[in-house]
Structure formats: structure tokens, C-alpha cells
Amino acid sequence: MSHRILTLPTVRHLHRAGRTALLVCMPALMLAHAASAQSTPVRRGQTVSGTLAEGDTLRYTVEAGDDYWVFGEVTQRTVDAVVRLVDPDGNQVGRVDGSTRGGERFSGRLRAAGRYTVEVIPSEGTHGDFTLTVHRLEPVETDPRKRVDQIMARYDGDDSPGAAVQVWRDGRTMYSKAWGMANLAYGIPFEPDTRTNIGSTSKQFTAFAVMLQADRGLLSLDDDIRKHVPELPEFEHTITVRHLITHTSGLREFLNLLVMSGRRIDHGDWIDRSEIIEIVRKQPALQNVPGAEWNYNNTAFGLAALIVERTSGQDFPTYMRENVFEPLGMSRTLVRASPEQIVPERSEGYTPGGDGFRETGDLGGAVGAGAVYSTVEDLQTWVENFRTPRVGSAGIFEQMMTSYVLDDGEETGYGYGLMLDEQQGLRRVHHGGADVAHRSMLAYYPDIRAGITVQSNHAGFNSAVAFELAEAFFSDAMEPEDAAGAEGGDFDLASWDPEEFDDFVGRYSLDEAPGFILTFTREDQTLYTQATGQQRIEVRPLSDSTFALVGVEASVTFHRDEGGAVTGATLDQNGLHPATRLDGGEASEGWKPGADELAEYVGRYFSEELETFYTLSLADGVLHLVHLRMDDADLAPGDEVDRFTGANLRFDFERDRNGQVIGFYLSNVRTRDVRFERVR
């Protein structure tokens, strides 16, 4: 539940509480070159002190060889600092801005030799003292086990939330280790057998349970879901059980929807499972025809768990324990029925807070979409059941690992509770997850009977590190990175002309989140992308149509129609995310309404579906959003007339026949077109 229960993408204030959100953590590039400002050299093992005035920036340099690793920490004594790591060309390759006091740990791979700069900047309105320590500055380890220790060093120690890693191949555990703390309050260390909330990694268990019930003849994947949950409304199109566990149902995503209503799920607001049915009952129409569109959806998996209960006569936690976990010997795995249930020997989740870390509870209403507590050891047991099933059948796992095909013949890259792709030429089956603070990734490489799982109770943990570690352990079975990125292996970077990128310049809207736009531009020989509301980042070619995002575990592939025109792209970041090219190739500056035009939108609006009010006001020439339980936010004109964006929301205003604004439709990532009516 990612990356939280949400995988990708998610709204920014949810990202602070969880999951890997889509591009939200992209490093920014093209900062002022550090060499142009005074800086202080720092050596490995050295600690230096500094004092920041408001608006100041202090710079410290380290000398790195080819392919080095750096790990350091800024201890904020009396200042809230932002830490940035900048490469020799002035490009930011890392940024940390977590707690307001205590340690800000940073680490990163320095691929090219040269002078790197650590910039320490006070947050707005703050000043004071800090210390900087460079703990490690050394070549990247080639021994996989030592490489893991480099990467996980920032999560080690008795003052940090922890993490665990397990790697296996051919039935043999190759590596198993944990770092840091499972509970900071009581000084309990994180261990490989520490029970941890695996978030959306849980979805494969829900899909398996549904398919196990189908194997037993207790349901059909092609059943209308109303056969099992008759209290759901009858929409224009039938939703089947299969649509639920392939993310193609057309239902609203309930977490994103509740955020629109002001529910602060990142601060423990209660959500009951029963609310999911009520949310579906209030949905006026489906967001898409079932089977026609892939849209990551926690609502659907919550309903899937309910269907398992109604066809088995058991509550979902009991069903999973008796039918899956106990038969497989997964003695450390369970479904947490609610955030109030005690889970013995579990890790507490932590997010950076005011004076260090703060405890966070789990998401409510998560059963089916998440809510599984497990260990890296038990997850190895689970995946090893895929190849030679002791529970379930080979047919179930084959279907789970086969991409679902949409009505138009396009594959989704998602099977039944599992994401499907390749890593450097090697077939990969995986799913990440996150709750409010917990993080998880489970990756399986069926062709070599190998896998890796990582877990953490640190909200800042990047679970995609599992893929980097898999490359270290399974490099013998993978193509070299450059070769894997080139189409057909015949791409010649030396002869590629950056002007060819002009075909791709323009704006692309994510199909699953239309308000989230990637803009691609070229400046001389340098290519960039910029996501909505974020700084731009450099991209570099892997082939004539695929480009890597520098400093980010992501790439983008552009698509042409039969006539050669570029019509769309697919972002590859913790799953595949199709995007459609918007009209016109050049990046649009949007429309620029004047004060009189902005005044037309001022008013109070009510959503019957959400039972909540939004108030829009005008101040200093800016449209301003106010809600009782949300942070105030400014709205910026969007790419079309009557469209605004802000607070990770998209507002599409509606006018009557006389041109008067009478309401708007609200969208945020996986929930779209929620209507608000103007009431004054």
C-alpha cells in the first residue's frame, strides 16, 4: 500500500507519510555551480561546525574518484537545514529535508570523478548552528554483501528507524541482515524476523485468495461483484471480480477521495472498512468502462477481500491464516484487522518530525489493499511457493504473473496483484508497498529462481533499492545496464544528435492522473523533463526513444503512431505509467487570467459526494483555497481556460449557458471528476 497503501502516483502531503510517490522526490538539477562560491574541503571521518544566517548557504567539498559512495550527516543543533549534494557540473544529485532538529543523513553514488559539494541551507525563517560529518567516502563496493552495507548505513544505529534485506536463489538464502531500530522508544533493534507492515505488497495475497476461492468453485473471476456484495450500486457497466484484482474496475480510489474531503490520514484519522462500500454507493458514475483502463485502486482490493469473506464464511485475517500462512509455515505473517489490533514483535513506523522522528499509526480501512505484517524471511517462503506450489496451483501463479490485457488489446504490465516487467533483460515480478511510514519491496526473478525483499519502518526509505541490490547479487544473469537500455543493442550514442529529441518536446499527461503533466524540453545539447509543480531534471538517451532520468530510478519511452508522429510516452518508475501527448508540441505557459477573471471563481462550493465545503478567495491577484482540515493553498492557472491546479488537486470549472461559474470537477491522481456545486 506505495508506496502507504498508495503506490504511484500520490499527492504530496500523502507522500510525506508514505510511498514512493511518482516523481515527487525527483532531485532538481541545474543549480548554481558550487565552484562559483567559497567552499570548505572536508575529508572522510572529519566533523566540521558551521553557523547559518537566514538566507545563507554554506558549501563543503569532497574529492571523489570514479564510482564512489558518500555517506554523511548534518546534525541540526539550533537550525532547521536543507542538505543538497551537487555534482561537479552543478547538478543536484541528492536532497534531504526531513526533521527540523537532529540528524539529516545523506548518501549517494558519485559516478564520475571530481569535486562534489554538500550545500547546507537554512529553511526559510531559521538560522543557527550545525555540524557536518562525512562518515564514508570510498569506492562503490563490488562485493554485493559489502554493497548492501554501504547503502543501508544511513539506516543503522540506535537513533534511526531500521531496515532489513533478504536475498535468495535456487532455494538458498544468500544474504539476510537488518539495521537500525524497530522501536526507538524502547530501544528494540530491527531484525530479519521483525514483523513489518508491507503495505501494497499485500495485494498479491488478496489476489491469490480470490483466485484460490475461484479454484475451489466458490466464485468466478467473471462474476458481477454485486453477486457477492449486492448492496453496491448498479452502474452502467458491469464490474467483475477480475476487474477488481487487475486495477481496471473504474471505481474511485478511496484514499485519494478521502484526502479531498480533508481526512488527514497521514495524521491518524480513522477509516473504517465499512466506509469503502458507502464510498462506492455515493459514486455517481464509473471513472472508466471496466476493463478499458488501468488505474491503481485500493478500493477494488478492499472489496476483493470482502468477497473472500463472503464466499468463505471467514473474516479475512482468519481466512489468510488458515488457508495460506499456516500451511506455508509463515508463522510471522498476519493480516492486521485494524490499527487498533496488537501485533506482537512488530516495528513501529516513523516519519521525520520536529525534533527527530515521530511515531505514526497504520492506515485504517486497509484490509485487502494492505494491512499484512510479515518478515523478509516469510516473504521468501511465500515466493518460493510460486514455482512448486504447496498451497494453490501452478495455474494460479501463472495467471498472477501474466499481464492483464485491456479491451483495446494493450497490456497493462500488471497481472493479478503483481507488477511485471524486465530488469536488464531479466524477467521481473514485483510489488512495492507503503503504509503511513512503513516501506516494502518484494522482487522475484522466476527465470533464475531468485528474489529479494526489503523492508523498513522509516518513511524516507526508498524501497526501489531492492532493484539495485538485485543487480549486485544477480549480475551474472542480467545484461549490462547500457546494453539493456538500447533497443536491439544497435543504438550508437556517439552518433545520436540531441536535435532528434525535438520530436519529443512537449507535454504529456499521465493517463492515470491527467492533471500530472511531464514537460520535455531541450536547451542546446541538454535534455530535460519537468513534472507538474516540480523542478526540472536532466534526461539522457538509452536508445533513440528511451531516456533515463538522471539521479532517479526511472526512465521514459516515447511512442509513435504508424505515420511516425509521437503520440505518447510511458514512464517506468515503480511500474509502467502511460501518458498521452497533449495538443501541440511546444510547452504551453497556460492561460493568464486577470484579477477580474479570477474574481469569477471566488465563492463557496459544496460536494454532496464528499459532504464537504471548499472556499475560494482572491488575495494579491491569486486564487486561494481554504478548507477546515486542509492546509491553505494558492491555485495557479492550468493549461486550459477554467482549469487551475494547487494542493495537488486539479480544478475544472463549470459554467452555465450565461457563462457564470456554477461549480467545478475535482481530480487528484486516481480519483477524478468529483463535482462541487457553487452555493454562494
N, C-alpha and C positions, 0 to 999 in steps of 0.2 A: 504494500500500500504505500511508488515513487515519485515512489521517490519522493513519507507519510503513506497513507493509503494511496494517494495520488501518485501516478507515475509521471508521465510527461504529456504536456507541459502543465504547469500550475501557476497560480497567482503569486505575486512576490511575497506578500506577508504570510502566505502558507509556506513558501519556500524557506523562510526563516525558521519555521518549525519543522521543516521536513523536505524531503525528497528532491532529489535531484530535479530541479525544475529546468525546463527547457531553455537553454541559453541564458538563464538569469545570472549564472555565475561566470559568464564569459569574461576572461581578462580583457581589459581595454588595452589598446595599442597606441602607438604614435604619441607618446608623452614627450615633453621637452627632454632633450638629450642630457643625461646626467653629467656628462663631461663638461657641460657649459656652466655648471655651478660648482662651488667649492665642496669637496668631499674629503672624508677621512678614511684611510685604509684600515681594514680590520682583518686579523688573522684568525685561523681556526683556533678555538679554545679561548679566545680573547673576549673579555667583557669591557664595554665602554659605557660611560654615562653621558647623558645629554639632557638639556633643558629646552623645551619648546615654548616659544612665544606664540600667541594667537596668530594664525595665518602663516606661520613659519614652516620650513621644510628642512630637515637635516638629512644628509646623504652620507652613506658609508659604502665603501667599495671592497670587493673581494676579487682576487685573481683566480680564474678557473682555467683548467686545461680542457681538452676536448672531452665531451660527455662526462661532466662532473655532476655530483649531487651536493646540494647545500641544505642544511637544516639549522635553523636558528630560532631565537626567541627574543621578543621585545617585552620587557616587564614594565607595565604601566604603573608607576608609583603614584604620581599625582596628576596624570594626564590621560585622557582617552585618545589613543593614537590609531591611525591607519597605517598599515605597513604595506609597502609595494616593492616588488622585486622587478628590476628593469634590466634588460639585456644590453650588450654593448652598442646596439643601434638605437637605443632609446625606447624600445618596445617593452611594455609591461608584460611579464610572463607569470606574475602571481600577485595576489592581493588578499590581505587579511584584515577584517574589521569586525571583530566579534564582541567580546566583553569590554566594558568601559574601564575596568581595573584588572590587575593581574597580568598573566602572560598571554601574549599573542604569538603563537608559534607559526612559523612559515617554513616551507620546504619546497624543493623543486629540482627538476633536471635541467642542467645547464649544458645544452648540446654542443655549443660552439665555444672554443677557447676565447678568452678575453676578460675584460673588466666588467663585472656586474655590480649593480648599485642597489643597495637597500635604502629606500626612502621612508623616513618616519615623519608623519604629518599629523598635527593635532586635529581632532574632529572640530567641527565648527563651534566656536564659542568656548573652547577649552585651551588650557596651557598648563605646563608643569614638567615634572621630571620623569625620566625613564632610564632603563639600562638595556643595552643590546648585547646579546651573546651569540656568537657563531659556534654552534656545537659540532657541526660536521661540515667539512668541505673536502671532498675526496672523489676519486673516480667512481663512476657507477659500477657497482659490483656485477661481475659476470656469473658468479655462483648464485643460483636462484634463491637459496636459503639466506644468503647474506643480503641479497637484493631486497627480500621481504623486510629484513631488519632495518634497512635504510629507510624504506618507505613508511614503516609503521613506528619509527622512532618518535614522531610527533604526538603519538597517542600513548606513549609509555610514561611510567612514573605514577606515584601515588596521589598526584594532584590533577590527573586527567581522566576523563571517561576513556574506556578501553576499546579493544577490538580483538577479533580472533580470525585466524585463517586456517583452512584445511585444504590440502591438495591430495588427490589420489589418481591412480592409474592402474588398470588391469587388476582391480580388487585390492591393491596395496596402497596404504596411506603413505604418501611421500613426505608430507610435512603437516605439522599441527602445532600451533602456538598461539598464545594470547598475550596481550599487553594492557597496561593501564588498569583501571578500576571499574568493577561492576557497580559498586555503590560507594560514592565519595563520603557520605555521611558516616558510614560505619567502617570505612577502610577495607572493604571486601574486594579482593582483586578479581579481574576478569580472567576466566579460564575457558579452555575449549569446550567444557561441558556446561558453561553458564547459559541458562535459558534466556533467550533474547527474542524480542518482538521482530518478526521478519517482514512485517508489512505486506506489501502486494506480492511478495514471493509466495505468499499463502494461496494465491489464486489457482495455482496448479493443483493444489489439494482439493479445492472446491470443484474444479472441472473434473478431476478424477472421480470424486464422489458421485457426481451427476452421471458420469459415464459408467460407473460401477452399478448404479441403480438401473441404468438402461440395459446393461449386460444381464442383469437379473430379471429383466422383463417388467420392472416396476414403473417404468416410464419410457417414452420415446423421445429422442432428441428433436423430433419434428412435432411434438405435442405443442398445441397452443398453451402458453403459460397460464391462461385463465382456466384450463382444465384442472390445474393444481392449486391456483390462487384465484378463485372465482371472484373475489372482491375487487380485483383490479379492473379498471375501466376497459371497455371495448373500443379500441382505436380503429381508425380507417383500415389499417393493415394489421395482419396477424403477427404477433411476436411469438417465435417458437423458443423452446428451451435451448436449442442450438444457437440462436441469436444471442442469448444471454452470455454464454461462455466463450463467445468469439468477439465480443465488443461490437456487435452490429445491430443492436436492438432498436436504436432510435430514442431511447429513454434519456431523460435529463440525468446528469451526474449529480448525485445528491450532495456531496461535499461542496462542490463549486456553487451549487444552488444555495446552500445554507449560508455560505460566506456572503452571498449577495444580500441576505436578509440581516446581516450584522452578527451572525453567530461567530464568536471568537473561539473556533475550535483549536487554535494554536495556544489558547489560554485555558483550556479545560472545560469549555461549555459542554453541557451534557447533550448527547444524542442517543436516543433510544432506537433499537432495531425497528420497532413498530412504525417509526416515522417514515421509513422508506415506502411503505405501502401508501401512506397518506400523501407523500410527495408525488408518487405516480398517479394517484387518483386526482390530484389537482392539475396535472399536466394537461393543457388543453389539446395538444396535438403532438405527434411524434416529430422529433427533430430531423429524421430521415426515414425513408422506407426501410424496414428491417431487411438486412442483407445487402443493402446498397452502399453503405458507408461504414468504415471502421472508425470508431470513436471510443477511446478508452473509458470504461464505465464501471464505477464501483456499485452503482445502483443495481446493475444487472447481476453482479456476483452475490450481492446481498439477497436478491430474490432466488438465485440458484441454490443457496444454502437453505432457504426456506422450503424450496421444492424437495430437497433431500429429506428434510424433516418430515414433510407431509407424506412422502412416499415410503418412508421407513418406520414412522411412528416413534422416532427417537429425536431428542434435541441434537443439534449439530455437533456440539462438543462430545457428547456420548457416542454418536454415530462414528465420528472420526477416531475416537479412542478405541472402540471395539472392532471396527472394520478395517482400520488402516494402521494406526500407530502401534497398538499392541501386537497384532500379527507380525509386523515387521521388526519388532524389538526396539521401536523408537520410544524408549522409556522416558526420555527427557522432553518429549514433544506433547503439546496440548493446545486446544482452542480456548482462549480466554473469553468467556461468555460476555463479560462486560469489564470496564476499567475498575470496577469495584471488587472483582474476584481476586483473591490472594493467589499469586503464583510463587511457590517456594523457589528459592535459589535463583531468582531472576535478576537481570540487570535493570537498573533504574535508568531512564532516559534523561539526557542533559542537553540543554541548549546554552550558548553563551549568554550571560546576563550582565547585570550592573557591576557587581564586584567579583565576577568569576562565572561559575556555572549555576544555572537554576534547574531544579527538578521539573519535569513535565510529565503529565499523565498520558495515558493512551487515548486514542480516538474512540469515541462511542459509536455504536451502530456499525462496527467494523466486521462483524462475523460474516464470513463468506468472501468479502473483499480483502480481508486481512485477519488480524487477531490471533494468528498462530504464533506461539512461542516455541522455539526449537533451538538446537545447538548445531555447530558446524559438523559435529560428529554424526548426529542423527540425520542431517541432510545428505551426508554421503551415503548412509544406509538407504535413504529414500531413492536417490538417483540410481544406485546400483540395482534397484528393483526394476528399472526401466528395461534393461536388457534381458534379464532372466527373471520374469515376474514370479514372486511368491504370493503376492496379492494383486488381483487384477489379471488382465490378459495382455499378451503381446499386441493384440489388435487395438486395445485401448491406448497404449502408449504410442503406437504407430500413428493413430489418428491425432493424438495430442500434439505430436511433433510434425504434423503436416499442415502447411499454410492453408488457412481458410480462403476460399475464392469468392469474391463479391459477385453480385448479379451481373456486372459488366465484364466478368472474366478476369479482373485484376486480382492478384494475390495480395493479401494483407501483410504478410511477413509475421503473422501471429497465428498460432494453432489454437489449441484449447487450453488456455491458462499458461501458455508458453510463447516466448518470442523466439523467432527463428531467423538466422542469418549465417554469415560466414565471418571468420576472423583469419585473415591472411591465408585464404584458400581452404581453411578447415571448417567444416560444418559445425555450427554452434547453436545450442539450445539453452535459453537462459531466461531469467526473470529477476529483476531487482525489486526492491521494496523499501518503504519507509513509513513509519508512523510519525508521530509528532517529532520525536528525536531519534528513534532507532533507525538503523540503516542495514540493508542486507543485499547480497547478490549471490545467486546460485547459477553457475555456468557448467554446462555439460557438453562434452565433445564426443559424440557417440561413435565416430569412426575410429577413435583411438581408445575408447572405453575409459575416458579420463574426465575429471571435473575439478572444480574449485568452488569453495563457498567462503564468503567473508561476511562478518557481522560487526556491528558497533553500536554503542549507546551514546555516541557523540553526534549531534545534529550536523556538524561540519564535515563528517566523514564522507568521502566520495567512494561509493561502493563500486563504481566502474573501475577502480584499481584492480579488481579481480581479473579484468581482461589483460592488463599489463603484466600481472603476475602469471597468468596462464601462458603468455608469450614466453616468459622467462623459463617456465618449467617444461613447456611442450614445444619449444622452438624447433626440435627435430622434425615435427610433423607439420609445421607451418611454413608457408612461403615467406621469403624475406619481405619486409614491410613495403619497400618500394615496388617490388615485383607484384605483390598482391594488389596494390592500388592501381596498377596500369592495366588498361583493357587489352587483353590479348598479349600483354607483355611487350608490345611493339611501340610504346609511347616514348618519344625522344624528347626529353625536357630541354635539352640544349638547343634544339631547332624550333621549339614552340615559341610563337610570337604572342606576347601579352595582349596585343591588339585583338587577337582572336576572342578574348574574353568579352569584347564589346557585344557579341551576340547574346551574352547572358545578362548584361547590365539591365537593371530594372528592379521591380518589386514583385515579391512572391508571397502570397497569403497561405498560411498553413490551413489545409483542408479541415483539420480538427479544431482549429482556433482561428477563424477568419480575421479576427482583429489583431492577430500576431503576424507581423509582416517582416520579412527579411529583404533588405535592400542591398543590391550588389552594385558596386561602383569600381572604376579604375582611375588611378592617378599615375600617369606615366607608366612605369613598369610594375607598380604595386597594385594589388587587387584587394578589395575589402568587402566585407558584409557587415551590416548593422541591423540588429533586431530592434523591434519596437521598444522605445524607451531606454535603450542601452547604447553604450559606446561602440564604435565600430572596431572590427578586428580583421586582421590580415588573413587572406586565404591564399593557398599555394597549390599549383596543379599536381595531381597524381596521374591524370590522364587528360585527354582532350575534352572530357566532360565531367570529371570528378575532381573536387578540390578539398584539401584538408584545411580545417580551421586552426590556425596557429595557436598553440597553447591550450587547445580544448580537445577533449576526446570526441571529436565529431568531424563529419565530412558532409559534403553536399554534392549530389549528382544531378545534372541538368538533363532534360528530356526534350526531344524534337518530335514533331509530327512527320507524316510521310513526305511532306513537302520541304522538310528541313527547318521549319520555324520552331523556335524554342517556346514550348507551351507550359512547362512546369519544371519542378525540381523535387528531389527527395532528400530531406535532411536525415542523416544517420547519426542519432545521438540517443543511446539507450533505447533503441528501437527505430523503426523507419517511420518518417513523418512526411507524407506527400504534401506538396504545396503547388498552388496554381498561380501561373503568371497573370498579373493584373494588366489591364489595358495600358498600352504604351510602354515602351522600353525604358525611357528615362525616368529617374527617380522624381517623384512628384513632391512639391513642397506643401501640397494640400491647399485648402482654401483659407482665406484670411478675413473672417468677418469683423466688421467694426463694432463699436460699442452699441449702436442702435440695433444691429442684427443680434448681438449677444443677448440683449435685453429681452428678445422674443422668447428665450428659453427659460428665463427666470420664473420660478414658481415652485409649487409643492406637488409631488407626484406620488401615487399610491399603486402598489401591486397587490391585486386580490390573491394572486397565486402565492406570493410570499408573505402577505399580510404585513407589509412594511412600507414606510414613507421615505422618500428621498426629497431633500430640499436643495434647489439650485439658486444661488445668488450671484450677483455681479459685484466685483470689487477690483479696483485698479485695472479695469479692462480685461479681467479674467473671469471666466465662469467657474464657480466654486461649488463643490459638493459637500453637503453636510448630512450626516446620519447619526442617530443617537449612539450607536455602538460601533461605528467605524471611524477611522482616522479621517479628518477633513482632507480634501484633496482638490487640486486645481484640475480642470478639464481643458485639454488642448484640442483645437480643431483637427479633425481627421483628414483622410484622403478624399473625402467626398463632402458635398454640401449636406448639412443637417447631421453630420457624424462627428462625435467627439470621443476622445479616449482619456482615461485617467483612472488612477487607483486600480490598474489592471482590469478595467472594465471598458467595454465599447458601448456607446450610446448612439442608437439610430433613431432620430426624432421623426415623429409622425405629424403631418399637418392635415387639416380638413380642407374642404373644397375652396374655402376662402383664404387659405394659406396660413391659418392660425395653428400654432403648435398645440397639439392636444394630448401628446404622450410621447413615449419612446419605448424602444425594444432594447433590452439589456443583454449583453453577452459577456461571458468570461471563460474562455477556453472551451471546456467540454459542455457547458450549459449555454444554450443560445436562445435569443429572442423571447425573453421573459418580459411581458408587457407591463408598463407602468402608465397609468392614466393620470392626466393632469387634473388636480382637484381645486387648484386656485392659482 
